[in-house]
Amino acid sequence: MTEIFAEAEAGSADHPLDERSGRLATTSIQEFSADHLLQLLKGDVYAVRVRGVVAGPALDGLRGRFVGRDDHGPLGTDPQFRRIGYAFSEVTPGDESTYFQAAPDHLQRLRELAAPYAYPADTIRILLDEAWPAGTVLLTSQSRKFFAGVVRYQQAGVDLEPHTDNVQRNLPEEDLLGIRRQLSVNVYLDMPDRGGELEIWDSYPSEEEYRALSGERVWGVDREAVGAPALTVRPVVGEAIFIDPRRVHAVAPSHDRPRVTIGLFLGVRGRDEPLGVWS
C-alpha cells in the first residue's frame, strides 16, 4: 500500500519539510506497485520516492564505476550538460536511424561498465515489469528498439532550469506509438553536498502555454516566470524518484560536484497495455 509521509521523519536531513505537504509518496523497492504510478497519473502526488533501488555493495560498486568519470559527452541539445548514452530528444529530424543503430551498443557499454552489478536501468525495467499489470517493454518503433538508461552528469554550477517533458516533443510527431501519458524516473548515483535538489511546480502548462512561458528561449523557462516550487526534494543516493514530467520541474544547481543520475521515460498506453521505456 502507498504511504504518503505527511509528518513522519519531517526533521530528518533526508526528508525536506516539503514532504509534510503530502505531495511526496515514499515507498521501498519491495513495496512499490502500480498504485504509485497511478497516483502520479491522477495528480494525487507530485513525486514517488523509492528507497533501496541500489544498495549495499552494488551501490558502492556502481558509484565507483560511474562517479568521477570524464569520458562523458556533451548533450546534443545543450553541451553544458554531459551524458553517457544518447537520448532520443537529441536526435535531429531525419537522423533517427543513427539513434536506433547505436542503441544496442550504448546499452551494452553501460552494462559492461556496471558489471558485475546490474545496470540500474535494467533494475528499473524489472521493477516496472513486475509492478504494472501488463508488464513493461523497451519502446519499439517499426521493429527498432529504443535505448533506455542514459547517464547524466549535471556539472557543478549548471542550472537545469524549469521545464516540462512531453511525449509530443520526445517522440516523432507522426509516431507517438499509442502513448497517451508520459512519466519519468531517475536513479541517483551521486549528489553534491550542496544543491542538486529536485524542484516541482503545481503547473501543468499546455504546449501553447509552455511556449508562451519560454518566450524566445531555446530551452526551459526563466525561474522568475514560475515563482517558487510547490515541492522540493533532496534525493538520496541509491534511490529512484518518479515524476510526471508534464508538471514544470527543475534541478537546482550543483555547488560542489556533479549530480549523477540514470534516467528513463515511461510511456503509458493504458492499464491493460505494457509500459514502454526509453531515453
N, C-alpha and C positions, 0 to 999 in steps of 0.2 A: 504494500500500500504506500502511496506517496505521502511523504512527510514534508510539510512546509514549516520551516522553523521560524516562528514569529518572535519568540522570546528566548528560546534556549541558546546558550553559548553566545549571547549577544556581546559579551565583554571580551571574547577571545580575539586575539590578534588575527586569527584566520577567518573570522566571521565579522565583516564590517557591520556597523549599526544598520545599514540599509536592509540587512537580512530580516530585521524585525518587521518590515513592511508586509511580508507575505508574498512579495514579488519573486522571491528566490526559493525554489524547491531543492532540497538536498536529499540525496539517497546514496546508496552504495552500489558497487557493481553487482553484488548478489541480489539486491532488491530492485534494481532498475527494471522497468516494464514499459509496455506500450502506453500505459496511462500517463507516464511522464511526458511523452511526446504529444499526447492528446491535450494535456494541459497547456503546452506551448501553442499548439494549433488553435485552441479555443481562446487563447489570450488570458487564461487564468493566472499564469505566471510568466515572468519575463525571461527566466533562465532556469535551467536544471543542472545542478552540480552533482557529478557522480564521483564519489570518492573511491580510491583504490583501483583505478583502471590500470595503472602501472605502479608496482610497489616492490619493496624489498630489494634483493639482488638484481632483479630485472631493471628496476628504476635506476639503481646505481650504474649498472652496465650500459644502459641506453644513454644516460646522461654523459657517461664517459665517451660514447661514440658520436654523439651529436652536438653537445655543448662545446663551444670553443672552436668549432671548425671554421676554416677560412676559405673553403672551396665551394661556397655557395655563389650562385649567380644573381644578377640583378633582375628584379621583377620587370617583365616586359612593359607593363603599363606605368611603372614608376620605379626608376632604378635606385632610389634611396632605400627601397625595401629589398631584402635578399631572400633567396629561397633555394632549396634543392628539390627538384621535380618541376613540373611545368603545368600550370593551371590552364584550363580551357579559356578562362577570361582573358588570358594573354594572347590568344590566337587572333591574328588579323584575318579579316574576311578573305576566303579563298585559300587559306593555308591550313585548313582543318586536317587534311590528310597527314601533314607533318606531325601534328599532335598525336593522332591515332597511331601512327607508325612508331613513335617514340614512347608511347605509354607503357608497353611491357618492359622496356629497358629501364625506364625511370623506377618502376615498382621493383624490378629485380635488383637494381643497385641499392635501393633503400633497404630491402630485406637483407642484402649482403652486409650492409653497414650495421644493421641491427643484430645480426647473428652473433651468438646462438640464441638470442632473445627474439620473441615475436615482435614484428614491427607493429607499433601501436595502432596504425590504421587498420591492420588486419584484426586486431583485438576488438576495435570498434565495430567492424563489419560483422564479426561473430556475435557480439553483444546485441546488435540490432537484429540480426537474423533470428536469434532465439527469442527476442522480445516482441517483435512485430508479428501479428497473426499470419501474414502471408509471406514472411521472410524478407530477406534483403539480398540484392544482387548488385554487381557492378553495372552501372548505367551503360546501355548499349545503343548505338545508332547505326543502322544499316549493317549489322553484324560486326561492328567495330566497337571494342570495349574502351571505355574511358579510363584514365588514370585516376586513382583516388589515394590521397595521403600526402599532399605537399608539405614540406618542412619549411617554416617561415622563421626568419630571423629579423626581429624588429630592433634595429640598432639603437644604441644609446642616443637620446636626443630626438629621435624620429617620432612624430605625432601621427598616429593612424586616426585621422580626423573623422568627425561624424559622417556616416554614410549609410546606405542601405544596400542589400544584395537582393536581386530579383531574378527569378528564373528567366524572365524575358531578356535580361541582359547577360545572363550566364550561360545561355544555350542559344543555338542558332534560331532566329525568329521563326523560320519555317519548319522547325523540327524540335518542338518542346517535348516530344516523346510521351505525351499524355500526362505530363506533370502538372498538377494543379496547385501545389504548395511546395515551399522550399524551407528546410531547416538547415542549420549548420552546427558543427561541433569542432572543438579544438581540444587536443590533449596537450598538457603543459609539461615540458621537459625542463624549463628553467624560467625563473622570474628574477627581475632586478630587485635589489634591496629596496629601492625607491622607484615608484612609478610602475607602469605596465598594467594598471587596473582596467578591467572591462567596464565600460560605461554604456548604459542602455536608457533610451528615452521612451516616453509614452507613445510618441508619434508613429503612425503607420501611413506615411505620405503615399499618395498615388504617384505614378510615374510623372504625371504632369506637375504635381505639387513638388516632387523631388527636383525636377529640372528647374523649376522656379526658384527653389531654395539654393540650388547650386549656382545659378546665375551663369557667369562666363567661366567658372572654374571647370577645369578638365575632369576633376575627380573630387568627390566629397562636398561637404557643406561647412561653412565657417561656423566655428563654435558659438560665436555671438548670435548667429541666426537661430539657434535652437535652445539657448539657455542651459540651465543646469540639468544633468541627467536625473532620471527618476530612480535609477538603481546603479550603484557602483559595487563591483565585486572584485576582490583581490584573489585571483586564482592561486591555488596551492599546487606545487609541483607533484605530478603523478595523477592528478585528477583530470576529468573531462568536463567541459561545460557546453551544453546545448542551448541554442537560442533560436528565435525566429528572426532571421536577418532582414525581414521587411521592416521591422522596427529600426528606427535610427539608432546606431550603435557606434562605438569608437573604442580606441585603446589609448590610454594616457601615455605620454612619452616615457620611455625608459631612461632613468637618470644615470645609471652606473654601468650597466652591461646589457647585452641583448636579451630580449624576451624570445624564447624558443618554443614553438608550437608545431603540432602536426594537425592539419585541418582537412575536413571533408564537408561537402554539401550532401544533403539528403533530399531526394525528390519524392514527394508524396503524391501518389495517383489516386489512392482510395484505401480504405481499411482492408478490403479484400484483395488488394494487389500488392506485390512486393515493393518495398522501398528501393530506390535506385540511388547509389552513392557515386560521387565523382569529385574531382578537384578541377 
